[in-house]
Amino acid sequence: MKVVETSLPGVIIIEPAVFGDQRGFFMETFNRRRFAELVGYDVDFVQDNHSKSVKHVLRGLHYQVQQAQGKLVRVVRGEVFDVAVDIRKTSPHFGRWFGTTLSEENKRMLWVPPGFAHGFLVTSDSCEFLYKTTDYWAPHFERSICWNDPTLKITWPLDGEPLLSGKDRDAPQLSEAEVYP
């Protein structure tokens, strides 16, 4: 596995070793010991999630104010533009974002530690998205930040309007959102 540092300390891209031939390929997607070496501490994943979405679906920017979740995300079918936003009020990087393309072709994974909001835009016809979380989903602690918040200035690769859930359409801007201390 190879680690690619990003502009947000703690958020990393992981490029797994892929072994392929005419039969297909094999890759290790998670190894607890190796992952701890990559991020610098032991991580206990407690839940795996799988979503399927069509082109122009934008999910996010999501986080939980308690039971904060770290997420190890990847795409198994299709392609997304994936975004992490630092929402730790005391962080020198508060309000900064990082985005990258994750796809079935590049097989990259993104580690989004607790303290960050996360979202993605489907850029292929459809997409299947997998993610491991470090805490359980807690709907009463779940929050969202507006995907097009003018202070964040995220450059989503989108022509026109995205397909949003009601929760994401009505999400507050960062200045009004409940964030981490």
N, C-alpha and C positions, 0 to 999 in steps of 0.2 A: 504494500500500500504506500502511496505517495501522498504527502500533505502539501496543499497549496495554501499559504497564508492569504488572508483577505485584508481589506482596508479597515475591518472591524476586529480588534483584538478579541480572541476567543472563538470567533466564527471562522471555521475552516472548511475548505473543500478537500474531500478525500477521493483520490483516484485509486481504485482497487486494481490489483494485478489481475489481468484477464488472460486466461489460457484458452486459446481457441484453435480449432482445426476444421476440416471439412464436415465434421459431425456436429459442430456447434461450439459452445464455450463453457467454461467453468470459472467462477469467481467466488471468493469468500466475501460475504457482505457484512459480516460482523464477527469479531473475535474480541471478547472482553479484555483480555490482557493487552492485546495490541492497541485497542481503542484507548485504554487508559494511558498507554505510552504516548499516543498521538495527541491527546487533549491535556495530559499532565495530571490527571486525577481519575479515580475509579468512578464509573458511571453505572448506575443500576437502572436498566430499562425495565418498565413494568407493564407496558401496553404497546401493541402493534396495531396500526391502523392502515386501511387500504381505501382509497377513494377513486372513483372514476368520474371524469368530467369531459365535456365537449369543448370544442374550440371557443375561445373568448370568455370562458368561465374564469372569473377572478375570485379566489378564496382568500380572505384576509383583510386586513392584517390582524391576526388573532394572537391572544395570549391569555393567561390566567393570572389574576392578581394575587391569589393564594394558590398553593400547590403548583407553583411555577413549573412549567415543563421545559426541559431541554428536548430537542427533537433532532433525530438523525433521519434525514429525508432523502428519497431517491425516486426516480421514475423507472418503471418497468415496461411501459408502453407509451410512446409518444414523446412529447417535449413540453417543458414549462420554462417560464422565466420565474425564478425563485428569489424571494427577497427576505432579508432579515433587517430589522430596525432596532437599534439600541434604545430602550425605553427605561433605562436606569437613571433616575433624576440626578444622582451624584456622579455619574460617569462623565469623563471629559468628552465622550463620543455620543452623548445623549442627542437623540434626534437624527443621527447619521444612519444611512442605510447602505447595504451592499446587495447587489443582485447578480445572478449568474444563470446560465442556461443549464438545466439538467435534462438529460434525455436517455432514451434506451440505447442510443448509439454511443454517447460518451461515458455512460455508466457511472458518472460522478455522483457523489453523495455530498450533502451539506450538513454540517453540524451547527445547529442553532442552539446556543446554551440558554439556560434560564435567564430571564431578564431582557429578552428580546421578543418583539412581535414578529410574526412570520406570515407570509402570504405567497401565493403563486398565481400566475396567469398561464392558462393553457394556450400554447402557440401552435400545436398540431391539431389535426381533425378531432382527435380524442386523446385522452391520457389516463393512465393508471399510475397512481402516486402512492408510495408506501412510506410510512414513517413510524419510527420507534419513539416512545416518550418516556421521560424519567419520572413522571407522576401521572396519576389517573386523571381522566377527563372529569372535571367538576363544573357542570353547567352553571352553577350559581356563582362561580368565580370567573367565568369566561368573559372576556372583554374583546372589543375590536376597535381599531383606529381606522379612520376613513382612508381608503386606498389612494385617493387623489388629494390628500392634504397638501395645501399649497406651501406649507413650511417644510415638508419633507422633500418635495420636488422629485419624487421617484419617476424615472423615465421608463415607464412600462412600454414594451414594444406592441402597441395597440393602436389600430386605426378605428375610430368610432368608440362606442360605449361597450364596456364589458358586460357579461351576464353575471349578475350579483344576487345573493340571497337578500332577503329583507333586512336581516341583521347587519350585513355588510353595507347595504345601501344607506342605512340609517346610522352608521357608526359615527362617533364624534371625531373631531379633529384632535391632534395630539395635545393641543393647548387645553382642551376640555376633558381629556381622558384621564382615568385613574391609572397611574403608572407606578413603577417600583421606586422605593426610596433611593 
